Amino acid sequence: MSISRTIRLIAPSGYCQNQPAAERALERLTHAHRVENTDLLQRRSQRFAGDDAQRLNDINELATLTELPDIVLAVRGGYGMSRLLPDVDYTGLHARLSHQPPVICGHSDFTALQLALLAKVGLVTFSGPMLAGNFGAETLSSFTSTHFWSLISQPEYSLSWEDDHDLSGHWQGQLWGGNLAMICSLIGTPWLPKITQGILVIEDINESPFRIERMLLQLHYAGILSQQKAVITGSFTHGEPTAYDAGYQLSTVWEYLEQKTGVPFINQLAFGHDADTVTLPIGAQATLIAQQKQRQLLLTDYPYLQP
């Protein structure tokens, strides 16, 4: 029998224009869990899920809650978190969350907050499903749901998948990353974690292969990419090459960056904006194993829900 959990919604980014999806998600989640802070679903200021003060309060009030929720779940991505980064109460969040960290989960624009919390607080959060796009999908992905609940319910987790090219190796380090555009937007700021000898995981949406290459070169020229032990690539949704690319595609990008940086690229993890996505603890310890076309990622040292 599943345990009922308390889920608190936050909406630091875009307005949830797909209200039917949000309602579907609430219906599914409230069947077994308690969902708090649902009033924010109707909030709107221009393209944002409320004005800056309201969206900032979603985050900062976590430092003052008498009882912390089990899960803090982002409603959706979009844009808006970047505006809030200077005013997040990192000191208060560190004091309140460090000894009893909830499962804080989201992706896309939410990557900015996740990396800032890792850089300033050392807090491990989760890049995974969000309320509207995932839990509110017309057909709920059992792949996404199973990986989410399984990972956050145990202290270690293993992922296995296949890649197209033969490679054998073994790498250990801190797992970090998320949405590639958001990672690049933090270069040169106090909110990008200074991680060396790490395992960087990346995904994105609506970005053509040449844009992906340009962002990875930015990470390389900034001295970040070559300091990593490996890069894991997830899904790059709705970024298909055009006829102009003439055969230039994502595999071309991975090969080029591998040659340029000397860092191995491990590809085809089901992670990102697609319906099927694993959940990854950003800031956890990871062991990555490649044996020919087989891939395995072992994850430890992250917050998880106690029985």
N, C-alpha and C positions, 0 to 999 in steps of 0.2 A: 504494500500500500504506500503511495507517495505521501510525503510529508508536506503539509500546507506551509507555505512561505509568505513573508511579507515583501511585496514588490513596490518600490517607490519610483514613480515616473519623474524624469527631468526632461526639459526641452530647451537646451541652450542654443539651438541652431534655428532651422527653418520651420515655418508654420506647417502644420500637418494638414495639407490640402486634401489628402485622401482620408476624409473622416469615416467613410464606411469601413476602411481597413482598420482604423483605430478601434472602431466599435466591435469588429470581429475579434480583434486581439483581446479586448477587454472581456468579451464573452468567453473566450477560450481560457484565459488566465484566471478569471474569477471563479471558474468552475471548481478549481482546486486550491486557489491562493487568494490572499487579500492584496488588492491593488490600491495604493494610496496616491494622492495628488492628481487625480484624474481631471480636475477642473482646468488644468493647463492646456488640455487638448483643444479648447476653443479659443485660447488666447491668440491674438494676432496684432502685429504692428508692422505694416508694410509686408515684406517677405518673411519676417521673423516671427518666431513663436512667442510674441510679447516683446515689450521694449527691453532695452539692455538691462535695466535694473531688475526687472522681473526674471529674466533668464539667468542673470548672475545669482539672484537669490536662490534659484533652484539648486545651485551648487553649494553656495556658502552656508545655507541653512543646515546642510549635513553636519556642519561643525557644532551645531547647537541643539540638535534633536535629543530629547530625553531618551528615546529608544531608537536605535538604528534599525533600518530595514535589513532583511537578508540580502536583497538584491536591489540595486539602483539601475534602472533601465532607461536608456535614451529613447525618446519617442521616434526621432528620425534624424537624418543628417541635413544636408543642404549647405547652408553657410550661416555663420553668426558667432561661432565660438571664438574666432580670432579676435573679435572686438573685446571679449571679456577677460582675456588672459592676464592683463596687468592687475586686475582687481579681484582675482580669486583669492580667498582667504587661505593661503597655503599654510600659514602658521596654525590657524585654528583647525584646519582639516588634518594636519599632521598630529596635533594633540588628540583629536577625537577619534581618528580612524586607524591610527597606527597599531593599536593594541586589539582592535576588533574590526578589521576591515571588512566591509560588505563586498559582495560581488558587484562591481561597477562595470556595466557592459554597454557597448555600442560600437559603431564603426563609422567610416566616412569622415565627415567634418568633426566627429567626436574624437578622432585621432589627436587633434590639437590639445584637448583637455587631457587625454590619456598620457601623452608624452610630457606635458607640463607637470602632471602629478608625479610621474616617474622622475623627472629632473629635479623638482623642487621638494618633493615629499618622500620619494623612494617608494611610492605606492604602486603595487601591481594591480592592474585593471584588466579587463577582458575585451578583446576585439571579437565581436560576435553579433548575434541577432539583435535587432531593435524592435520596438513595439509595432509600428505600422507596416513597414516593409517586409518583415519576417513573420512575426507572430500573427500579423493581420493579413497575410497573403490569402488569396482566394482558396488556394490549396496549400495547407500547411506542410512544409517540407519535413518529413519524418527524419531525414538525414540531419538537417540543421537542428531540429529539436532534440534529437537523441544525443548528438555530440555536445550540445550546450548543457543539458541537464546531467549528463554523465560526467563531463569534465569538472563542473563546479561542485560535484557531490563527492569527490575523492581527492586525496592529496597528491596523486600522480596520475598521469594519463599518457597513453601511447597512441600515435596516429601512424597509419601505414597507407601508402599509395604508390602508384607507378609513374615513372617518368619515361619520356621517349628515348633518351640517349643513355648509353652505358657510362657509368661512373661509379667508382668505389672510393669510399673515404669515411672518416669519422671525425666529427667536430663537436666541441662542447663550448658553451658560452651563454651569455644572457640573451634571451629572445626579446627583440624590440622591433618597433616599426608600426605598420598599419597602412593607411592610405598614403600613397606616394606623393601626391600633390600637397597634402597637409604636412608631411615630413619636410619637404623642400621649403614650404612656407615658413618653417621655423629655423632654418639655417641662419646663424648669426644672432639668434635671440637667446634669452636666458631659459627658454622653455624647451629647447632641444636637448635631450640627455646626451652627455658626453660618454658614449659607450665604445670601448675598444675591445677587440677580440670577441665581439658579439655575433649573434646570428640575426641578420636583418630580414624581416618578412615584409613583402610589399604587395599591394593590390591597387586597382583603380577602376574608374568607370568613365566612359566617354572621352578617352584619350587615345589618339592614334599612336602607332608604334614609334614614329619619330618624336612625338612629344614625350613618350616614356623614356626614350634614349636621352633626350635633352635633360630631363630631370635627373636621370641617373648620372649623367656627366656632371651636372651641378653638384651632386653629392660627392662625386669623385674629385672634382676640382677643389672642393671645399675641404678635402683631406679626410672625408668621413668613410667613403666606401672601401678604400684600400685597407682600412683598419679593421674591417670585419673578417670573421673566419669564413662565412658563407652567406649567401643571399637565397632566400626561399621566395619564389614568385607564386602568387595566387592567381585569381581570375582578373582579367582586364576586359570588363564587360563593355560591349558596344564601342569597341575601338578597332574595328576590322580595317585592314589595309584597303586602299583603293587601287584602281587600275594604274594610277600614276606611280604607285610604289613599285610596280614591276618586279614582284617577288620579294621585296623588302618587307619583313614581317617581324613579329615578336621574337621568333627563334633567332633571327638575324641580330636583333638587339642583344639577346642574352649572350650569343657567341662573341659579339664585338666587345661587350663589357667584360666578359671573362678574360679575353685576350689582353684587354687594355689594363685591367686591374690585377689580374692574377687571382681573383676571388672566384670560387666556384659558384655557379648559379644552379640551384636545385629547383626544378620547375613542376608545374601542374598540380600543386596542392589546391584542393577545393576550398578556397578561402577568399571572401570578398563580397562583392555585390550580387553575385548569382544567387538563385534561390537556395541552392545547396552550398552551405558553408560550414566549415568547422569553426570552433571557438578557440582562440589562442590567448593565453595569459601574457600580457605585455609587461615584461620585466622579470618573468620567471627564468629559471635555469632550464637549459635545453641541451639534449644530446641528439645530434643528427647523424644518422647512419645511412650510407648509400652503398648498395651492393648490386652492381650491374644496373638493372632498371628498377629495382625495388628501393623504396625510401621508407625510413622510419624516423619519427620525431618523438622523443621521450621528454615529458614535461614534469617539472617538480618545483617546489618552493613558491607556491601561489596560494592566495586565500581560497578556502573552499567551505561549503556549507556543512556544518556539523550535523550528525544524525539527530 
